[in-house]
Every structure is written in C-alpha cells, then in structure tokens.
Amino acid sequence: MTVIKVYIIPFHVKRMDISIMPLDIGGAYVSCYVASDNYINAIKLALKKLNSDGLYPEEILQPINEIEVSSWGSISILLGQIISTGFQMVLNLN
C-alpha cells in the first residue's frame, strides 16, 4: 500500500511573460501543498504547476515539510482539495 503524504514546499518565485501574477508585483514567496508518495515527485509536481501558472522558481526554500495523511484523523476541506487535485498553492506577495 502506498502511503500518501502532503508535502509543503516553499519557493521564491518571479513572474514570467505570461503569468497569473499581476504585472506590478515583482515576486512572491509561495508555499505549495502537494499530495504525493515521495518528496521528489512532490517537487516535480510543484515545479510543473508553477511553470503552467507562469511562475519562475528562483529557489526552493527550506524546510520542506512532510505530513503523513493517515496521522491527521478527521481532516479539513483543504486536505480534501489537496488530495483530489494533488496540489494547493498559497501566495505571500513581496
């Protein structure tokens, strides 16, 4: 049985030519919540999603946190969204 975990991966991102980020914002700190069986796949999924949203990752920040889903018991709507979509992103604009 594969154990699904949620990885919280922080990035520092800049906007690309075509981006979800408004033109007047130079960059952002982004926390990506990714459901995956391991952190390597989680990072790949996060990078793919950032790229599709027009966000260029300047760097992957530390720490990358790992939460095993089975340890949560009754879980929130957010966790349900992460598992159903495989991805959730939180922006902190700078």
Secondary structure, 3 states (H helix, E strand, C coil): CCCCEEEEEEEEEEECCCCCCCCCCCCEEEEEEEEECCHHHHHHHHHHHHHHCCEEEEEECCCCEEEEHHHHCCCCHHHHHHHHHCEEEEEEEC
